Amino acid sequence: PLAGFAGEAAAYKKPAIVGSYITEQEFIEAYHILGIPPVLLCHPSELKQAILKMKNEPLFRESLGEAVYHYVTNILSSKQVAQRYIQLITGR
């Protein structure tokens, strides 16, 4: 849920709203190793409420922005990605 635009925004501490038909539990299962990227995940029918939450709750928005920045600079950093490839290749 942190592809393209959302990933670029994260580099500037800007959180994203990600609309998906996949449930949060399904994301948890799919991302069990790296954790779900800190985005505001919502069903498409709840998009308006998600936008209003981001607009009306600046502390939530800023906190999510900090969390997603930490995620991309630590979990998705080129060094960490390379380390995971090395682990995959070496079996460690």
C-alpha positions as CSV (number, residue, x, y, z in Angstrom):
1,P,0.0,0.0,0.0
2,L,3.0,2.3,-0.2
3,A,3.7,2.4,-3.9
4,G,4.5,5.3,-6.2
5,F,3.0,8.5,-5.1
6,A,2.5,7.4,-1.5
7,G,6.2,6.3,-1.2
8,E,7.4,9.6,-2.7
9,A,5.2,11.6,-0.3
10,A,6.6,9.6,2.6
11,A,10.0,10.9,1.9
12,Y,8.7,14.3,2.8
13,K,6.8,13.1,5.9
14,K,3.5,13.4,4.1
15,P,1.1,10.5,4.9
16,A,-1.2,8.9,2.3
17,I,-4.7,7.6,2.2
18,V,-4.8,4.2,0.6
19,G,-8.2,3.0,-0.6
20,S,-8.4,-0.8,-0.9
21,Y,-10.9,-3.6,-1.0
22,I,-8.3,-5.7,0.9
23,T,-8.9,-5.7,4.6
24,E,-6.5,-4.6,7.2
25,Q,-6.1,-8.2,8.4
26,E,-5.2,-9.3,4.9
27,F,-2.5,-6.6,4.8
28,I,-1.2,-7.7,8.2
29,E,-0.9,-11.3,6.9
30,A,0.8,-10.2,3.7
31,Y,3.2,-7.8,5.4
32,H,4.0,-9.8,8.5
33,I,7.7,-9.5,8.1
34,L,8.0,-5.7,7.4
35,G,4.8,-4.6,9.0
36,I,2.1,-2.6,7.3
37,P,3.4,0.7,6.0
38,P,1.9,3.5,8.1
39,V,-0.8,4.8,5.8
40,L,-4.5,5.6,6.4
41,L,-6.0,2.5,5.0
42,C,-9.7,2.6,4.1
43,H,-12.3,0.9,2.1
44,P,-13.1,3.1,-1.0
45,S,-16.6,3.8,0.4
46,E,-14.9,5.4,3.4
47,L,-12.6,7.7,1.4
48,K,-14.5,10.9,2.3
49,Q,-14.3,10.2,6.0
50,A,-10.6,9.4,5.6
51,I,-9.9,12.7,3.9
52,L,-11.8,14.6,6.5
53,K,-9.9,12.8,9.3
54,M,-6.6,13.9,7.7
55,K,-7.9,17.4,7.3
56,N,-9.4,17.8,10.7
57,E,-6.9,16.0,12.9
58,P,-3.5,17.6,12.4
59,L,-1.8,15.7,15.2
60,F,-2.9,12.4,13.7
61,R,-1.7,13.5,10.2
62,E,1.7,14.7,11.5
63,S,2.2,11.6,13.6
64,L,1.3,9.4,10.6
65,G,3.7,11.4,8.4
66,E,6.5,10.9,10.9
67,A,5.8,7.2,11.1
68,V,5.7,6.7,7.3
69,Y,9.0,8.7,7.0
70,H,10.6,6.4,9.6
71,Y,9.3,3.4,7.7
72,V,10.7,4.4,4.3
73,T,14.1,5.7,5.7
74,N,14.7,2.6,7.9
75,I,12.7,-0.4,6.6
76,L,12.7,0.5,2.9
77,S,16.2,2.1,2.8
78,S,18.4,0.8,0.1
79,K,20.8,-0.6,2.7
80,Q,18.0,-2.6,4.4
81,V,16.6,-3.9,1.1
82,A,20.1,-5.0,0.1
83,Q,20.6,-6.7,3.4
84,R,17.4,-8.7,2.9
85,Y,18.6,-9.7,-0.5
86,I,21.9,-10.9,1.0
87,Q,20.0,-12.9,3.6
88,L,17.8,-14.4,0.9
89,I,20.8,-15.4,-1.2
90,T,22.9,-16.7,1.7
91,G,20.0,-18.4,3.5
92,R,20.8,-16.6,6.8
